[in-house]
Amino acid sequence: MIAPDLSLEVPRELGPVHFIGIGGSGMSGIAHMMLDAGLTVTGSDRSDSAYLDRLRDRGARIAVGHDAANLPDDARTIVYTSALWPDNPEYLLARDRGLVLLHRSQALHWLSRDHRVVTVAGAHGKTTSTGMVVTMLRELGADPGFVNGGVIQSLGTSSATGSGELFVLEADESDGSFLLYDTDIALITNVDAAHLDHYGSEDGVIAAFGRFARGAGEVVVAGEGSAVDAALALAPNTRVVRFGEGEHADLRVSGIVAGAEVTFDVTWEGRTLPARIGTPGRHHALNAAGAIAVGLQLGYPLEDAIAAVGAFGGTKRRFEFKGEVRGVRVFDDYAHEPAEVAAAVAGARSVAAGGRVIAVHQPHLYSRTRMFAREFARAYEEGADFTIVVAIDGAREDPVEGVDGQLVVDGFVDPSKVVRIDDWQEASDFLADMAREGDIVMTLSCGTVYQMVPQILDALERIPHSAGTGGE
């Protein structure tokens, strides 16, 4: 992966822009917004997709596969992601030409210039919380620009240019790039000891979030937890509004009831009002509380902010319903940290009624799997009835000897609740054989496992439930 040079001053004028790795929801969203700004956009990605088709429909020239020949002669600026390998031929040619090389976060910085910026950061819950803030603002009549890490279901997009003063963005803390933005209102969902390959230690993570909090020009809206407390202690002169279930929270959440929807009470300045969110999972009450607190800081009345957040309908790859076959419901979720997995399977449990929760875990990154295998095992063993571990997705990392899904399997106390099946088709057939009416099946990873869903649905069509399969 390429470490971004965040010290680089982003030029005011970019000229023609070439995106390397343009196919993701985030990068394609940035490309659309640069088209909105009147810039010439070209790009490349390793595989074709609907994201590329939409860009082509707007006149962008997109190549499939990475090749130096893809780089136009008139390109002046390159936008790339941290996942890019340093030997990428387009990147190397652009560097040799002396072009401006912008990390995606720097492109976001350019897009959000001259706006009042709401930046959402945290170890988990960022995409959902960003979607909630955007939904709330649009329901309240604002038209913010935004870039989210996932598609907001009700809007059908992960980004929009907007026409108002506000710009809402999901910030990535994994490589430190969330410190780049000129943030006015910072929403910190939580702080965990994640991305230790970049920060080295939990203290390094806390220090980065402390710096993020200090950079907020107006206010920090922050959740609960000792790591959040430690980060905020590093920003003593910053105005802070806390949300959570604790009695000392400025915006307090209580009475959470989680089912197909989540209901709860919100208390602010002595007033308590009921709230609801239509996405399952207890943790969504806290995500909604953070969004409501942002709305309050933007001057909206409590009752209006609560009603507006209630219109949120979820984001893609966050407990996304994919289909139902013979009474077995299949969902997909982006969860890729142990705490996210625990929340996701708890959300599935809340809507499973008498059915079981069967998880399909794709380990993502060798470094993350090595460091947190036991934490993943604990989250699955405590939350799911049965877990299938498929082959690891190393993504941007080279293979590490001895690091694979077996590390997660070995972390289970009860080996009867887990099986490792690297092959997707074999795993799908095994799952279909054991699944029965009322069960929930959920694929979990920020990797490629969502592409396994059609195989699971097909296997459920072909293979009847067998009472003799494990996991009963």
Summary of the structure (lengths in Angstrom):
residues: 472
radius of gyration: 22.2
end to end distance: 42.8
largest distance: 65.7
contacts: 1714
relative contact order: 0.09
helix: 36%
strand: 24%
